[in-house]
Amino acid sequence: MGFGDAIRTCFSKYIVFEGRASRPEYWWFFLFYFIVYAVAAVVDTALETGYVVAGIVGLVFFLPLLAAAIRRLHDTGRSGWWYLIILIPFVGFIILIVFLASQGNPAQNEYGPPPGGTAMGGTAVAPPPPPPA
C-alpha cells in the first residue's frame, strides 16, 4: 500500500474500529498526519494564532488515527484495548510503538482476514482448492 492509498483508506474508514490495518497503511497515514500537523504549527507560528490551526488538525485526525491504530493492533492479534497502555507513564508509549511496529499475522485471526487480502509476501491469497469429487 502506498502513501496515497493509505490516506484514502484511513479517511474512508474514519471511525471503523473493526478489521485490520497493515503496517504500511498505519505508518504512511501517521507520516501524513505528522507532516500536516508540522505545517499547521508553522502556519500558527507565522500568523501568531496560538496553535489554533494545529489544534484543529489534531482534532480532525484524532479519530482516524485512533481507528487506524486499533485496526493495526488487531493485525498483530491484540485487542484495541491495548491502546490504553499509553496511559502508563514513560514506558506505555514505547510499548505501544513496539506493538504498532510489529509484524502482522499473515493468516486470518479473530479480527478478520489479512489486510488487503494479501499474504505477508505481497502475493494474493489463493482460495482453497475445491473438494475432490
C-alpha positions, 0 to 999 in steps of 0.5 A: 500500500502506498502513501496515497492509498493509505490516506484514502483508506484511513479517511474512508474508514474514519471511525471503523474500529473493526478489521485490520490495518497493515503496517504500511497503511498505519505508518504512511497515514501517521507520516501524513498526519505528522507532516500536516500537523508540522505545517499547521504549527508553522502556519500558527507560528507565522500568523501568531494564532496560538496553535489554533490551526494545529489544534484543529488538525489534531482534532480532525485526525484524532479519530482516524488515527485512533481507528487506524491504530486499533485496526493495526493492533488487531493485525498483530492479534491484540485487542484495541484495548491495548491502546490504553497502555499509553496511559502508563507513564514513560514506558506505555508509549514505547510499548505501544510503538513496539506493538504498532511496529510489529509484524502482522499475522499473515493468516486470518485471526479473530479480527478478520482476514489479512489486510488487503487480502494479501499474504505477508509476501505481497502475493494474493491469497489463493482460495482453497482448492475445491473438494475432490469429487 
